[in-house]
């Protein structure tokens, strides 16, 4: 296959769409279930665990969506007979990594646009209006920012690894002809 790309864009885009859809669903579910950041301070003034729980939810969403998208890309990627087992494994993993990258860019772009629009809305405050913020609120805000930034970065790194590993598994299942029904839980199978 000289001169041809080993990257199957159909598999990558399909996996990316699945990863984005699962992310959207899980974020919506988590927000509805109260797993969003919520109130960072309890009524007695002590810090709430909401921020940590939201950070853990971000990790879970990244792992689940990246693994699902990566698996699909690895499973759907066209196989080539000119590669060693190690090369096939690399190509499958690379497909998962590209799925993760495309989905991450799409999510990052959406977050950037949301932040830009939000910034425009907050700059509509009257000129010269000063807002006083206590030192405790500033410290709390800084802590929340650190926790969420760390969670987002960890989620990105773990999501990349999950996509790579799941794509390799999907490719292995493709090559071994593993029946997809073996992956379906017993309660979801037809009887």
C-alpha positions as CSV (number, residue, x, y, z in Angstrom):
1,X,0.0,0.0,0.0
2,X,2.8,2.4,-0.9
3,X,1.7,6.0,-0.9
4,X,-1.6,5.4,0.8
5,X,-2.5,6.5,4.3
6,X,-3.0,3.9,7.0
7,X,-5.4,6.2,8.8
8,X,-9.0,5.2,8.2
9,X,-10.8,8.6,8.6
10,X,-14.2,7.0,8.5
11,X,-13.4,4.9,11.6
12,X,-11.8,7.9,13.3
13,X,-14.8,10.2,12.6
14,X,-17.3,7.5,13.6
15,X,-15.4,7.0,16.9
16,X,-15.1,10.7,17.5
17,X,-18.8,11.2,17.0
18,X,-19.6,8.4,19.4
19,X,-17.1,9.8,22.0
20,X,-18.7,13.3,21.7
21,X,-22.2,11.9,22.0
22,X,-21.3,9.8,25.1
23,X,-19.6,12.9,26.6
24,X,-22.6,15.1,26.0
25,X,-24.9,12.4,27.5
26,X,-22.8,11.8,30.6
27,X,-22.2,15.5,31.2
28,X,-26.0,16.1,30.9
29,X,-26.7,13.2,33.1
30,X,-24.2,14.3,35.7
31,X,-25.5,17.8,35.8
32,X,-29.1,16.6,36.1
33,X,-28.1,14.3,38.9
34,X,-26.4,17.1,40.8
35,X,-22.8,16.2,39.9
36,X,-22.0,19.7,38.6
37,X,-19.8,22.0,40.7
38,X,-22.9,23.3,42.5
39,X,-22.4,25.3,45.7
40,X,-18.7,25.0,46.9
41,X,-19.6,26.1,50.4
42,X,-22.0,24.4,52.8
43,X,-24.5,26.4,54.8
44,X,-22.2,26.3,57.9
45,X,-19.4,27.9,55.9
46,X,-17.3,24.8,55.5
47,X,-16.1,23.7,52.0
48,X,-18.3,21.3,50.1
49,X,-17.2,18.1,48.3
50,X,-19.1,19.1,45.2
51,X,-16.0,20.4,43.5
52,X,-14.1,17.1,44.1
53,X,-17.0,15.0,43.0
54,X,-17.4,17.1,39.8
55,X,-13.7,16.6,39.1
56,X,-14.1,12.8,39.5
57,X,-17.1,12.9,37.2
58,X,-14.9,14.7,34.6
59,X,-12.5,11.8,34.8
60,X,-15.2,9.2,34.5
61,X,-16.7,10.9,31.4
62,X,-13.3,11.2,29.7
63,X,-12.5,7.5,30.3
64,X,-15.9,6.2,29.2
65,X,-16.3,8.3,26.1
66,X,-12.6,8.0,25.0
67,X,-12.7,4.2,25.5
68,X,-16.0,3.8,23.6
69,X,-14.8,6.0,20.7
70,X,-11.4,4.3,20.6
71,X,-12.9,0.8,20.6
72,X,-15.2,1.6,17.7
73,X,-12.4,3.1,15.7
74,X,-10.1,0.1,16.3
75,X,-12.9,-2.3,15.5
76,X,-14.0,-0.5,12.4
77,X,-10.5,0.2,11.0
78,X,-9.8,-1.6,7.8
79,X,-7.1,-4.3,8.3
80,X,-4.1,-4.6,6.0
81,X,-2.1,-7.7,5.4
82,X,1.3,-6.0,5.1
83,X,1.9,-5.4,8.8
84,X,3.4,-7.3,11.6
85,X,1.4,-7.9,14.8
86,X,3.2,-5.1,16.5
87,X,2.5,-2.7,13.6
88,X,-1.2,-3.7,13.6
89,X,-1.4,-3.0,17.3
90,X,0.3,0.4,16.8
91,X,-2.1,1.3,14.0
92,X,-5.1,0.4,16.0
93,X,-3.9,2.4,19.0
94,X,-3.1,5.3,16.8
95,X,-6.6,5.3,15.5
96,X,-7.9,5.5,19.1
97,X,-5.5,8.4,19.8
98,X,-6.7,10.3,16.8
99,X,-10.3,9.8,17.9
100,X,-9.4,11.2,21.3
101,X,-7.6,14.2,19.6
102,X,-10.5,15.0,17.3
103,X,-13.1,14.8,20.1
104,X,-10.8,16.8,22.4
105,X,-10.5,19.6,19.8
106,X,-14.2,19.6,19.3
107,X,-14.9,19.8,23.1
108,X,-12.2,22.4,23.6
109,X,-13.5,24.6,20.8
110,X,-17.0,24.4,22.3
111,X,-15.7,25.3,25.7
112,X,-13.7,28.2,24.2
113,X,-16.8,29.6,22.4
114,X,-18.9,29.2,25.6
115,X,-16.3,31.0,27.6
116,X,-16.0,33.8,25.1
117,X,-19.8,34.3,25.0
118,X,-19.9,34.3,28.8
119,X,-17.1,36.8,29.0
120,X,-19.0,39.1,26.6
121,X,-22.1,38.8,28.8
122,X,-20.2,39.7,32.0
123,X,-18.4,42.7,30.4
124,X,-21.8,44.3,29.9
125,X,-21.7,45.5,33.5
126,X,-21.7,49.3,34.0
127,X,-18.3,50.9,33.5
128,X,-16.5,51.7,36.8
129,X,-18.7,49.3,38.8
130,X,-16.4,47.7,41.4
131,X,-17.1,44.3,42.9
132,X,-15.6,43.6,46.2
133,X,-14.6,40.0,46.8
134,X,-13.5,38.8,50.2
135,X,-10.1,37.0,50.6
136,X,-11.9,33.8,51.6
137,X,-13.9,33.8,48.4
138,X,-10.8,34.5,46.4
139,X,-9.0,31.5,48.1
140,X,-12.0,29.2,47.5
141,X,-12.2,30.3,43.9
142,X,-8.4,29.6,43.5
143,X,-8.8,26.1,45.0
144,X,-11.8,25.3,42.8
145,X,-9.8,26.4,39.8
146,X,-6.9,24.2,40.7
147,X,-9.1,21.1,41.3
148,X,-11.0,21.5,38.1
149,X,-7.9,22.3,36.1
150,X,-6.1,19.2,37.5
151,X,-9.2,17.1,36.9
152,X,-9.4,18.3,33.3
153,X,-5.7,17.7,32.6
154,X,-5.8,14.2,34.2
155,X,-9.0,13.4,32.3
156,X,-7.3,14.4,29.0
157,X,-4.2,12.2,29.7
158,X,-6.3,9.2,31.0
159,X,-8.7,9.6,28.1
160,X,-5.8,9.4,25.6
161,X,-4.6,6.2,27.2
162,X,-8.1,4.8,27.4
163,X,-8.7,5.5,23.7
164,X,-5.4,3.9,22.7
165,X,-6.0,0.8,24.8
166,X,-9.6,0.4,23.7
167,X,-8.7,0.8,20.0
168,X,-6.1,-1.9,20.4
169,X,-8.7,-4.1,22.0
170,X,-11.2,-3.3,19.2
171,X,-8.6,-4.1,16.6
172,X,-7.8,-7.4,18.3
173,X,-11.6,-8.3,18.4
174,X,-11.8,-7.3,14.7
175,X,-8.9,-9.6,13.8
176,X,-10.0,-12.5,15.9
177,X,-13.6,-12.2,14.7
178,X,-14.9,-11.8,18.3
179,X,-18.7,-11.7,18.3
180,X,-19.9,-8.3,19.5
181,X,-22.6,-10.1,21.5
182,X,-19.9,-11.3,23.9
183,X,-19.6,-7.6,24.9
184,X,-23.3,-7.1,25.6
185,X,-24.3,-7.6,29.2
186,X,-26.6,-10.6,29.8
187,X,-29.7,-8.3,30.5
188,X,-29.3,-6.7,27.1
189,X,-29.2,-9.8,25.0
190,X,-32.1,-11.3,23.1
191,X,-33.4,-14.5,24.6
